[in-house]
Amino acid sequence: MEKNNQEKHLEVCDDIISFFTSDLKPKENMDMALEMQRNTMENWVVQSEDAIQALKDKMSLKMAREEMMLATNDLGAAKRELEQVEAELQQKLQEQEEQRQALARCLAELEEAKNLEKELKLQEEDITVELTDVIPSTKYMVHLLSKLTLVRFDYDADPQIVKGVVGNKTGVQPFELNTRQHSRSFIVNYLWSLVDSEW
């Protein structure tokens, strides 16, 4: 019976994982997974309670037999039978606890998946905002600044190097500054010093 319960638990976990990887919407997956988990949990609890009740009934019957055996002075057999029933009851209680722990793990994994889904949705919204608002706006500003100042950056240069050319009345002047050696304000001031103040 313990093996059957563990197999059912693994099947439910596999079903939950397949729901998250299917083509259904995440909310539908989540609702279906929660419903399946609840149903499985209720079935486990009912089965465990039925098994425990059956063992309690069996124990009561054994106790009645023990009383009869005591009457016939067969105390050793009654004691062995009672110990066997108590061992079975302990085993069932342990199985029930293992099932509850497995269920708790499944619910924790489900909650973690829900949190991950929320986090991914927020990241997706941030990326959408960047793609639709921030990046086009930034490109426009760089283009406008380039037209006004005649500064042309070399975008193929090492990310740690600010490199390019500045056009002015006297011609074209190249520049190359290492961001590890110079502060940002120094680089900005240096580039402004290269730009003609008379437009």
C-alpha atoms as one frame of an Amber mdcrd trajectory, in Angstrom:
protein
   0.000   0.000   0.000   2.904   2.380   0.775   4.292   1.780  -2.707   0.887
   2.572  -4.286   0.660   5.863  -2.386   4.195   6.837  -3.403   3.431   5.948
  -7.032   0.256   8.065  -6.897   2.271  10.941  -5.432   4.843  10.662  -8.229
   2.070  10.554 -10.853   0.500  13.698  -9.425   3.880  15.482  -9.381   4.475
  14.387 -12.996   1.010  15.678 -13.949   1.757  19.022 -12.298   5.045  19.342
 -14.152   3.392  18.419 -17.471   0.736  21.092 -16.864   3.428  23.754 -16.498
   5.152  22.657 -19.671   1.978  22.253 -21.788   0.578  24.776 -24.257  -2.271
  25.770 -21.901  -2.324  29.177 -20.258  -0.351  29.380 -16.969  -3.457  30.358
 -14.965  -5.410  27.341 -16.297  -2.400  25.122 -15.570  -2.143  26.489 -12.049
  -5.876  26.049 -11.334  -5.909  22.519 -12.726  -2.764  21.592 -10.819  -4.158
  22.984  -7.560  -7.438  21.103  -8.061  -5.600  17.844  -8.760  -3.380  18.399
  -5.730  -6.406  19.056  -3.509  -8.205  15.953  -4.789  -5.117  13.810  -4.255
  -4.642  15.200  -0.763  -8.280  14.507   0.132  -8.017  10.959  -1.218  -4.842
  10.329   0.806  -6.397  11.689   3.961  -9.575   9.605   3.486  -7.572   6.460
   2.754  -5.322   7.033   5.732  -8.245   7.732   8.048 -10.067   4.617   6.786
  -6.949   2.497   7.315  -6.427   3.931  10.800 -10.097   3.352  11.696  -9.853
  -0.235  10.426  -6.740  -0.757  12.545  -8.465   0.776  15.567 -11.417  -1.554
  15.023  -9.025  -4.461  14.652  -7.237  -3.370  17.820 -10.551  -3.224  19.701
 -11.369  -6.704  18.459  -7.920  -7.927  19.473  -8.359  -6.366  22.892 -11.665
  -8.183  23.252  -9.909 -11.411  22.261  -7.170 -10.641  24.736  -9.725 -10.346
  27.482 -11.111 -13.708  26.459  -7.619 -15.196  26.338  -6.870 -13.758  29.742
  -9.890 -15.559  30.947  -8.401 -18.762  29.576  -4.882 -17.864  30.886  -3.347
 -17.424  27.431  -1.754 -14.053  28.200   1.361 -14.539  25.977  -0.627 -14.995
  22.745  -2.841 -12.002  23.543   0.182  -9.832  24.251   1.858 -10.833  20.967
  -1.316 -10.107  19.051  -1.702  -6.702  20.708   1.934  -5.810  19.924   1.392
  -6.790  16.292  -1.665  -4.552  16.014   0.190  -1.662  17.675   3.082  -2.115
  15.208   0.646  -2.050  12.273  -0.974   1.101  13.645   2.449   2.771  14.031
   3.340   1.819  10.460   0.089   3.308   9.140   0.643   6.503  11.121   4.171
   6.750   9.713   2.875   6.202   6.161   0.284   8.936   6.688   2.985  11.329
   7.937   5.181  10.534   4.915   2.225  11.236   2.629   1.575  14.556   4.340
   5.250  15.514   4.009   5.235  14.554   0.309   2.111  16.622  -0.182   3.704
  19.584   1.621   6.749  19.318  -0.669   4.503  19.260  -3.740   2.567  22.308
  -2.528   5.834  24.145  -1.798   7.085  23.368  -5.323   3.775  24.568  -6.717
   4.006  27.822  -4.726   7.582  28.304  -5.935   6.432  27.813  -9.526   3.670
  30.397  -9.026   6.188  32.907  -7.637   8.540  32.238 -10.540   5.681  32.784
 -12.976   4.889  36.166 -11.351   8.548  37.170 -11.456   8.861  36.226 -15.118
   5.718  38.175 -15.941   7.139  41.297 -14.248  10.412  40.883 -16.149   8.486
  40.497 -19.393   6.586  43.723 -18.675   9.872  45.543 -17.934  11.411  44.310
 -21.181   8.311  45.354 -23.126   8.514  48.863 -21.637  12.207  49.054 -22.522
  11.632  47.892 -26.076   8.693  50.203 -26.725   9.666  53.318 -24.726  13.226
  53.477 -23.448  15.280  52.124 -26.361  13.630  54.176 -29.152  13.824  57.309
 -26.975  17.506  56.679 -26.214  18.308  56.045 -29.885  16.641  59.304 -30.847
  18.576  61.245 -28.184  21.915  59.725 -29.292  21.099  60.516 -32.936  20.118
  64.103 -32.084  23.226  64.620 -29.926  25.405  63.204 -32.698  23.900  65.623
 -35.247  24.320  68.638 -32.961  27.829  67.948 -31.659  29.310  66.021 -34.613
  30.472  63.319 -32.175  30.560  59.834 -33.729  31.095  56.889 -31.385  32.748
  53.620 -32.405  30.201  51.091 -31.145  32.430  48.168 -32.160  35.123  49.173
 -29.641  35.701  47.318 -26.368  32.874  48.120 -23.876  35.490  49.513 -21.459
  36.722  51.993 -24.123  34.931  55.180 -25.220  36.181  55.677 -28.763  35.221
  57.743 -31.797  35.764  61.029 -33.585  34.595  64.649 -33.166  34.126  66.918
 -36.184  34.924  70.627 -35.831  36.098  73.585 -37.955  39.651  72.332 -38.113
  38.733  68.806 -39.219  38.144  65.518 -37.432  39.726  64.752 -34.082  39.779
  61.130 -32.805  39.374  60.258 -29.140  39.859  57.076 -27.100  39.359  56.945
 -23.322  39.482  53.977 -20.970  36.570  53.928 -18.494  38.731  52.069 -15.968
  41.253  54.899 -15.921  38.922  57.922 -16.162  35.736  58.850 -14.354  32.500
  59.364 -16.207  32.479  63.110 -15.490  36.051  63.426 -16.831  35.057  61.669
 -20.058  31.966  63.876 -20.511  33.938  67.086 -19.857  36.719  65.978 -22.196
  34.258  65.257 -25.028  32.560  68.646 -24.509  35.963  70.325 -24.726  36.444
  68.803 -28.182  33.077  70.051 -29.469  32.967  73.490 -31.146  31.123  75.924
 -28.919  29.908  77.857 -31.968  27.272  75.953 -33.873
